[in-house]
Amino acid sequence: MTERTDHAAPCVEEAEETVEKLRAALAGAGIGLPSLGLDAGSIARTAPCPLVELGRCSVDAAARLAAALMASADDRSTPR
């Protein structure tokens, strides 16, 4: 195996773990993105460079996601 293909499996595994963490975090905020997953084209290459596919969602899910992100930004900007 070459250095590029040796990197492939761990890279894809890390991406899969990240998608699951994101799915859990979104679920904790009451948000579901049904199309959330890895982009098949980005992992089908000899040396994959995984992309996360957020996909399409309902307007309600988009509104909840926006509210969660804005609340998080507000939390970070508040002095402690």
C-alpha positions in Angstrom: 0.0 0.0 0.0 1.1 3.5 -0.6 1.1 6.3 2.0 -2.0 7.8 0.4 -4.1 4.6 0.7 -2.7 3.8 4.2 -4.4 7.0 5.2 -7.7 6.2 3.7 -9.3 3.8 6.2 -8.5 6.0 9.3 -9.6 9.1 7.5 -13.0 7.6 6.6 -13.4 6.1 10.1 -12.7 9.5 11.7 -15.3 11.1 9.3 -17.9 8.5 10.2 -17.3 9.1 13.9 -17.6 12.9 13.4 -20.9 12.4 11.6 -22.2 10.3 14.5 -21.1 13.0 17.0 -22.8 15.7 14.9 -26.0 13.5 14.6 -26.0 13.1 18.4 -25.4 16.8 19.1 -28.2 17.8 16.7 -30.6 15.3 18.3 -29.8 16.7 21.7 -30.9 20.1 20.3 -34.1 18.5 18.9 -32.8 18.7 15.3 -32.8 15.9 12.8 -31.1 16.1 9.4 -32.3 13.0 7.6 -29.7 13.2 4.8 -26.8 13.6 7.2 -23.9 11.3 6.2 -20.7 11.0 4.3 -20.7 12.2 0.7 -20.3 8.9 -1.3 -18.3 10.5 -4.1 -15.7 11.9 -1.7 -15.0 8.5 -0.2 -15.1 6.5 -3.4 -11.7 7.8 -4.5 -8.4 5.9 -4.1 -7.3 8.4 -1.5 -10.6 9.5 0.1 -11.0 13.0 1.4 -14.4 12.6 3.1 -16.9 15.4 2.9 -19.9 15.5 5.3 -23.2 15.8 3.4 -25.7 17.8 5.6 -28.4 17.3 3.0 -31.8 18.7 2.8 -34.0 19.3 5.8 -37.4 20.8 6.7 -37.8 24.5 7.3 -38.5 23.7 10.9 -35.2 21.8 11.2 -33.4 24.7 9.5 -35.0 27.2 11.9 -34.0 25.1 14.9 -30.5 24.8 13.6 -30.2 28.5 13.2 -31.6 29.2 16.7 -29.1 26.7 18.2 -26.2 28.2 16.4 -27.2 31.8 17.3 -27.7 30.7 21.0 -24.2 29.2 21.0 -22.7 32.3 19.5 -24.5 34.4 22.1 -23.1 32.1 24.9 -19.5 32.5 23.5 -19.8 36.3 23.3 -21.1 36.7 26.9 -18.2 37.6 29.3 -17.8 35.3 32.2 
